[in-house]
Amino acid sequence: MGKHLAQGAYRRVSLGKTPAPQSTHKVVPMTQETSGKYAKQNAIDLSPAASAWLTSLHEKVRPKHLPEQYPRIVNRMVEL
């Protein structure tokens, strides 16, 4: 422990005694209540500005699934 390491050298550390990191994120199981929440969020239609922006993009770079699955994100992108 008291030895100094040369610059760029690494000391070997055992990970066997290291506690696993604790996640601060809560996992919410999918229920009818939570699935309805997401269904309502996805019920948003594309704005006219978002539709115009999508058609202005070249077909090779135009997102296909994003506007179908998450129109609110495309609407928000247009607002930025």
C-alpha positions in Angstrom: 0.0 0.0 0.0 2.8 2.4 0.9 4.6 1.9 -2.4 4.6 4.7 -4.9 3.7 3.8 -8.5 5.5 5.1 -11.5 3.6 7.6 -13.6 1.3 5.7 -15.9 1.4 2.5 -13.8 -1.8 1.0 -12.3 -2.3 -0.7 -9.0 -4.2 -4.0 -9.1 -7.5 -3.8 -7.3 -9.8 -6.7 -6.3 -13.4 -6.1 -7.4 -14.6 -9.1 -5.4 -15.1 -7.0 -2.3 -16.6 -4.0 -4.0 -20.3 -3.6 -3.4 -22.6 -3.5 -6.4 -23.7 0.0 -7.3 -27.2 0.9 -6.3 -29.5 2.3 -8.9 -31.5 5.4 -8.1 -34.0 4.7 -10.9 -37.3 3.2 -10.0 -38.6 0.4 -12.2 -42.4 0.7 -12.7 -44.1 -2.5 -13.9 -46.3 -2.0 -17.0 -49.9 -2.2 -16.0 -53.1 -1.1 -17.6 -52.8 2.2 -15.8 -49.3 2.9 -17.0 -49.9 1.5 -20.5 -52.9 3.8 -20.9 -50.7 6.8 -20.0 -48.3 6.0 -22.8 -51.1 5.4 -25.2 -52.5 8.8 -24.5 -49.1 10.4 -25.1 -48.8 8.7 -28.4 -52.3 9.7 -29.5 -50.8 13.1 -30.5 -50.9 13.9 -34.2 -48.1 15.3 -36.2 -48.3 19.1 -36.5 -48.5 20.6 -40.0 -44.9 22.0 -39.4 -43.6 18.6 -38.5 -45.2 17.0 -41.6 -43.7 19.8 -43.8 -40.3 19.3 -42.2 -40.4 15.5 -42.8 -41.3 15.9 -46.4 -38.5 18.4 -46.9 -35.9 15.7 -45.8 -34.3 13.5 -48.4 -35.8 10.0 -48.4 -32.6 8.4 -47.3 -32.4 10.4 -44.1 -36.1 10.8 -43.3 -37.1 8.9 -40.2 -39.9 6.4 -40.9 -40.7 4.9 -37.5 -40.2 7.9 -35.3 -43.2 9.9 -36.6 -45.4 6.9 -36.4 -44.4 5.8 -32.9 -43.5 9.1 -31.3 -45.1 12.0 -33.1 -44.7 14.3 -30.0 -40.9 14.0 -30.4 -41.0 15.0 -34.0 -43.3 17.9 -33.1 -40.8 19.0 -30.5 -37.9 18.7 -32.8 -39.5 21.1 -35.2 -40.1 23.6 -32.4 -36.3 23.7 -31.6 
